Amino acid sequence: MNCMIIDDEPLAREGLAGYVQKIDFLTLHATAEDPLEALPELEAGRVGLLFLDIQMPGMNGLDFLRTLDKPPLTIITTAYPSFALDGYELEVLDYLVKPITFQRFLKAALKARRHFQLLQEAGRTGSGQQHIFVKCEGRIEKVALVDLLFAESMENYVQLYTHRRRLTTLLTMKTLAEELPCPPFYRVHRSYLANLQQVQALEGNLLHIGEHRVPVSRQHAEKIRQTLLGGRLLE
C-alpha cells in the first residue's frame, strides 16, 4: 500500500518514515512538508494511505482534506487531540496523538490494511459494490461498506451501526444479508450480521467491534471462529 506523509516538522516526517519502513505491507511513496506540495500525487491517485498532520503553516491539514474530491485512506498525526471530532467527521481512519509509539502506529496501519483489502475485494466483485442505499427517516442514506460495522435486527426494522452513526431502516435482515458481499459480512446470529473485517477481538461468544459487543450464536460459532482466525492463531 503506497503511503504519503505530510508534516511540516522534519523530525516528525523522519520518525513516521522509519515506522513505515518497518512494516512490510507499507511503501513510502513520498513525504511533503506542505499540503499543496502533495496535491499532484494525491490527485493522480498514486497514494493509498495518507498520514496527515493538522497544524501546519499555510493550511490546516483538515481544511486541506476537505478540498480533496477523492481523498485516500487518511490517518491523522498531530499533537492536538482537541481536533479528533473534526477528523472523524471527515471519515479519517484513525487519530494518532504525538508522540506516537510504534505499537500505536502499527495498530493504525493494520486497520488501514483491513480497509484497503475490503476496497480491493469490492473492486473484484462483478458489481464493484462499495456502498448500499437505505431508507431512513424519510431520506435515502448512502452507507459505505468499509464504514459498516454490523447490523442488528429489531423485529420490524434493522439498525445499521457505522463508525460514527446508527441508522434505523425498515429492512429485513434477510434482505440485507442478500445485498451485502460475503465475505466480509456474515450472519453471526439470528439478530446480527457483522463485518468480520472490523472485529478486534473474539471473547467467548462475543465479537468486539469498536465499543460494541456482538453475540455469535452456537450454530455459527465454530464457522465464525475459523473464518476469523484462518489458521493464524499463535499459541
C-alpha positions in Angstrom: 0.0 0.0 0.0 1.6 3.3 -1.1 1.6 5.9 1.6 2.5 9.6 1.9 3.5 11.6 5.0 2.5 15.3 5.2 4.1 17.1 8.2 5.9 20.4 8.4 8.3 19.1 11.1 11.3 17.3 9.7 11.8 15.1 12.8 8.1 14.0 12.7 8.4 13.1 9.0 11.6 11.2 9.7 10.1 9.3 12.6 7.0 8.3 10.7 9.1 7.3 7.7 11.1 5.0 9.9 7.9 3.3 11.2 6.7 2.8 7.6 9.9 1.1 6.7 9.4 -1.5 9.5 6.0 -2.6 8.1 6.2 -4.9 5.1 2.8 -4.0 3.6 3.5 -0.3 3.5 5.6 1.5 0.9 6.7 5.1 1.4 5.7 6.8 -1.8 6.6 10.4 -0.8 6.8 12.9 2.0 5.9 16.6 2.0 6.1 19.5 4.4 3.3 21.4 2.8 -0.1 20.1 1.8 -0.1 21.9 -1.6 3.2 20.2 -2.4 1.5 16.9 -2.1 -1.6 17.8 -4.1 -0.4 16.5 -7.6 0.4 13.0 -6.2 -2.9 12.8 -4.4 -5.0 13.9 -7.3 -3.2 11.4 -9.6 -4.4 8.6 -7.3 -0.9 7.3 -6.6 -1.4 7.3 -2.8 -3.5 4.7 -1.0 -2.8 5.9 2.6 -2.1 9.4 3.9 -0.5 10.3 7.2 -1.6 13.9 7.7 -0.6 16.5 10.3 -3.1 19.2 11.2 -1.3 22.3 12.4 0.9 23.4 9.6 1.9 26.8 8.2 -0.2 28.0 5.3 -3.0 25.4 5.5 -4.6 23.4 8.3 -4.5 19.6 7.5 -8.2 19.1 8.0 -9.0 22.1 5.8 -6.8 20.5 3.1 -8.6 17.2 3.4 -11.9 18.9 2.8 -10.6 20.2 -0.5 -10.0 16.7 -1.9 -12.7 15.2 -4.1 -11.5 11.6 -3.5 -9.2 11.6 -0.5 -7.2 8.4 0.2 -7.5 6.5 3.4 -6.3 9.0 6.0 -4.7 8.7 9.4 -4.3 12.0 11.3 -1.0 12.5 13.2 -1.0 15.6 15.5 0.0 16.9 18.9 -3.5 18.4 19.3 -6.2 15.8 20.5 -8.9 18.5 20.5 -9.2 18.1 16.7 -10.3 14.4 17.0 -14.0 15.0 16.5 -13.4 17.1 13.3 -11.2 14.4 12.0 -13.7 11.6 12.4 -16.4 13.8 10.8 -14.2 13.7 7.7 -14.1 9.9 8.0 -10.5 9.6 8.8 -9.4 6.1 9.7 -7.6 6.9 12.9 -6.2 9.7 15.0 -2.6 9.4 16.4 -1.5 11.9 19.0 2.2 12.7 19.2 4.5 11.4 20.4 3.4 8.3 18.5 4.7 4.9 19.6 5.4 2.2 17.1 2.8 0.0 18.7 0.1 2.6 18.2 1.3 3.3 14.7 1.2 -0.4 13.8 -2.4 -0.7 15.1 -3.5 2.1 12.9 -1.6 0.7 9.9 -3.3 -2.7 10.4 -6.7 -1.0 10.5 -5.8 0.8 7.2 -4.8 -2.6 5.6 -8.2 -4.1 6.6 -10.0 -1.2 4.9 -7.7 -1.4 1.9 -8.3 -5.1 1.4 -12.1 -4.6 1.7 -11.9 -1.9 -1.0 -9.9 -4.3 -3.2 -12.4 -7.1 -2.6 -15.3 -4.9 -3.5 -13.4 -3.9 -6.7 -13.0 -7.5 -7.7 -16.7 -8.3 -7.4 -18.8 -8.2 -10.6 -20.8 -5.2 -9.4 -17.8 -3.4 -7.8 -20.1 -2.8 -4.9 -18.7 -0.3 -2.4 -21.8 1.0 -0.8 -25.6 0.5 -0.3 -28.5 2.9 -0.1 -31.1 2.6 2.6 -34.3 4.5 3.5 -34.0 6.1 6.9 -36.4 8.7 8.5 -37.8 9.9 5.1 -34.3 10.1 3.5 -32.2 7.8 1.3 -28.9 7.4 3.0 -25.7 6.1 1.4 -23.7 3.7 3.6 -20.1 2.8 2.6 -19.3 -0.8 3.1 -15.9 0.0 4.6 -17.7 2.0 7.3 -20.4 -0.5 8.2 -19.6 -2.4 11.4 -22.7 -4.6 12.0 -26.4 -4.7 11.7 -29.0 -5.6 14.4 -32.5 -6.8 13.7 -35.2 -5.2 15.9 -38.3 -7.1 14.9 -39.8 -4.9 12.1 -36.7 -2.9 11.3 -32.9 -3.1 11.2 -30.3 -0.8 12.8 -27.1 -0.3 11.0 -24.0 0.7 13.0 -21.2 2.6 11.4 -18.1 4.3 12.9 -20.0 7.5 13.5 -23.7 6.9 13.4 -26.6 4.5 13.8 -29.3 4.2 11.1 -32.7 2.7 11.5 -34.3 1.3 8.4 -37.4 -0.8 7.5 -35.3 -3.6 6.0 -35.4 -7.2 7.0 -32.2 -9.0 8.0 -32.7 -11.5 5.2 -32.8 -8.7 2.5 -29.8 -7.0 4.0 -27.8 -10.3 4.1 -28.6 -10.9 0.4 -27.4 -7.4 -0.5 -24.1 -7.4 1.3 -21.0 -9.3 0.0 -19.9 -12.4 1.9 -17.0 -12.1 2.8 -16.6 -9.9 4.8 -20.2 -9.7 6.0 -21.5 -12.8 7.8 -24.8 -13.7 9.6 -23.3 -14.4 13.0 -26.6 -14.6 14.9 -30.3 -14.7 14.1 -30.4 -11.0 15.0 -26.9 -9.8 14.0 -24.9 -9.5 10.8 -21.3 -8.5 11.3 -18.4 -7.2 9.2 -15.6 -9.5 10.2 -13.0 -7.1 8.8 -14.0 -4.8 11.7 -13.6 -7.4 14.5 -10.8 -6.5 17.0 -11.2 -9.5 19.4 -13.2 -12.7 20.0 -14.2 -13.4 23.6 -16.3 -16.5 24.1 -19.4 -16.0 22.0 -18.9 -12.2 21.7 -17.2 -10.2 18.9 -15.5 -7.0 19.9 -16.2 -4.4 17.2 -15.1 -1.0 18.4 -17.0 -0.2 21.6 -19.7 -2.7 20.8 -20.1 -6.4 21.7 -21.9 -8.6 19.1 -23.1 -12.1 20.1 -22.4 -15.1 18.0 -24.9 -18.0 18.1 -23.8 -21.5 19.0 -24.9 -22.6 15.5 -22.4 -20.2 13.8 -19.7 -20.1 16.5 -17.2 -22.6 15.0 -17.6 -21.3 11.5 -17.1 -17.7 12.5 -14.1 -18.6 14.7 -12.4 -20.5 11.8 -13.1 -17.6 9.4 -11.7 -15.0 11.8 -8.6 -17.0 12.7 -7.9 -18.6 9.4 -5.3 -20.9 10.9 -3.2 -17.9 12.1 -3.7 -18.2 15.8 -0.4 -18.2 17.6 -0.4 -20.3 20.8 
